[in-house]
Amino acid sequence: MTYELTTAATALSALGHAVRLHIFRLLVTAGPDGLPVGDIGAHLGVPPSTLAHHLTALVQAGLVEQERQGRTIINRARYNAMDDLIAYLSSECCAGVASVSNDNVA
């Protein structure tokens, strides 16, 4: 998935909350096997209803995917989305910016 400005803003907004950033980093650390919701809650000490809210925001931003396995919901970081976001942020690194003429400033 190639990121555009609005997609990147949505992802960054989701990561802009300390609990969501902690969840996402935990899932990245966990690797492709992911973690069940209960394990995430145990690691973070977050109540289940609060955790569900934050996971929903990360899923809606496209950064986390969920898979039901029986009664368990496994959460995984979407590494391709993370890589695309990082690529978007760094795509024009050090390319320079054209100077804005003072004639056009009101």
C-alpha positions in Angstrom: 0.0 0.0 0.0 1.4 3.3 -1.0 0.8 6.1 1.5 -0.7 9.4 0.6 -1.0 12.4 2.9 -4.4 11.5 4.4 -3.4 7.9 4.9 -0.2 8.9 6.6 -2.0 11.5 8.8 -4.5 8.8 9.9 -1.7 6.4 10.8 0.3 9.1 12.6 -2.8 10.2 14.5 -3.4 6.7 15.7 0.2 6.4 16.8 -0.1 9.8 18.5 -1.5 8.4 21.7 0.9 6.9 24.2 -1.1 3.7 24.8 -1.6 3.0 21.1 2.1 3.6 20.4 2.9 1.2 23.2 0.5 -1.4 21.8 2.0 -1.0 18.3 5.6 -1.3 19.4 4.7 -4.3 21.5 3.1 -6.0 18.4 6.1 -5.1 16.3 8.4 -6.7 19.0 6.1 -9.8 19.1 6.7 -10.6 15.5 4.5 -12.2 12.9 2.8 -14.5 15.4 1.2 -11.5 17.1 -0.4 -11.5 20.5 -3.8 -12.3 21.9 -5.8 -9.3 23.3 -5.4 -10.7 26.9 -1.6 -10.8 26.6 -1.5 -7.2 25.3 -3.6 -6.1 28.3 -1.3 -8.0 30.7 1.8 -6.4 29.3 0.3 -2.9 29.4 -2.0 -3.1 32.4 -4.8 -1.6 30.4 -8.4 -2.5 31.2 -10.1 -4.6 28.4 -12.6 -1.9 27.3 -9.8 0.7 27.0 -7.6 -1.8 25.2 -10.4 -2.6 22.7 -10.9 1.1 22.0 -7.2 1.6 21.2 -6.9 -1.6 19.1 -9.9 -0.5 17.1 -8.2 2.8 16.3 -5.0 1.0 15.2 -7.0 -1.5 13.0 -8.9 1.4 11.4 -5.7 3.2 10.7 -4.4 0.0 8.9 -1.5 -0.6 11.3 -2.8 -3.7 13.0 -4.7 -6.7 11.7 -6.8 -9.0 13.8 -7.6 -12.7 13.3 -10.1 -14.7 15.3 -8.8 -18.1 16.3 -11.7 -19.8 18.2 -12.5 -17.5 21.1 -9.1 -15.7 20.9 -8.4 -12.6 18.8 -4.8 -12.4 17.6 -3.4 -9.0 16.8 -0.5 -8.5 14.5 1.4 -5.4 13.4 1.0 -4.8 9.6 4.7 -4.5 8.8 4.1 -3.5 5.2 1.9 -0.6 6.4 4.7 0.4 8.9 7.3 0.2 6.1 5.1 2.3 3.8 4.6 4.9 6.4 8.3 5.2 7.1 9.0 5.3 3.4 6.5 8.1 2.9 8.0 10.1 5.8 11.5 9.7 4.4 10.9 9.7 0.6 12.1 13.2 0.0 14.7 13.4 2.7 17.3 16.1 2.0 15.8 16.8 -1.5 15.7 20.5 -0.7 12.9 23.0 -0.8 12.5 25.8 -3.3 12.8 29.2 -1.7 9.5 31.2 -1.4 9.7 34.7 -2.9 8.9 37.5 -0.5 7.0 39.1 -3.3 4.2 36.5 -2.8 3.9 37.0 0.9 1.0 39.3 2.0 
